[in-house]
Amino acid sequence: MKLLLRLFVLALLAFGLSAHAQKVRLATSEGDIVVVLDAEKAPKTVANFVQYVKAGHYDGVIFHRIIDGFMVQTGGYKRDLSEKPTRKAIPLEAGNGLSNVRGSLAMARTSDPNSATSQFFINVVDNPRLDTAGGGYAVFGQVVEGMEVVDKIKAVPTQEQGVFKNLPVTPVTIRKATMEK
């Protein structure tokens, strides 16, 4: 039996699938989104994201930037539009072989390539220009369930409010982010 298990694990690895793939469930007000993280190609980014998930940082944050035909962004603001405190910024891991394609997760940042903290976005279309623009945007995961939920989110009407240019009229919230087995 142990030999069969070892052979199964080796077969998974041979086909490029990690036996220890990390999954995160984002339970949103629009439905659940499940993502698989790629710690092999973006180890620091994944470790950072997992720390925020385990700390409950994403519970109650809103999608504060929704641009249909581009991406949906979250990870930094509460419903009252106050910013959540973050840890130190992480180094950029763009150019890791992962591309900003539809359904991929990438870290949001300022014009400083090494400024990503907790905010991330989900690409709603292929955005290959983001792989290199201004140093690139580090992709670290992929939606594997719930892309229809992402599509629902991207279609939410938005408004301009203060510094927010594409804020949903009705808040879209991550109710809870959890690690999946």
Buried (B, 14 or more C-beta within 10 A) or exposed (E): EEEEEEEEBEEBEEEEEBEEBBBBBBBBBBBEBBBBBBBEBBBBBBBBBBEBBEEEBBBBBBBBBBBBEBBBBBBBBBEEBEEBEBEEBBEBBBEBEBBBBBBBBBBBBEEEBEBBBBBBBBBBEEBEEBBEEEBBBBBBBBBEBBBEBBBBBBEBEBEEEEEBEBBBEEBBBBEBBBEEE
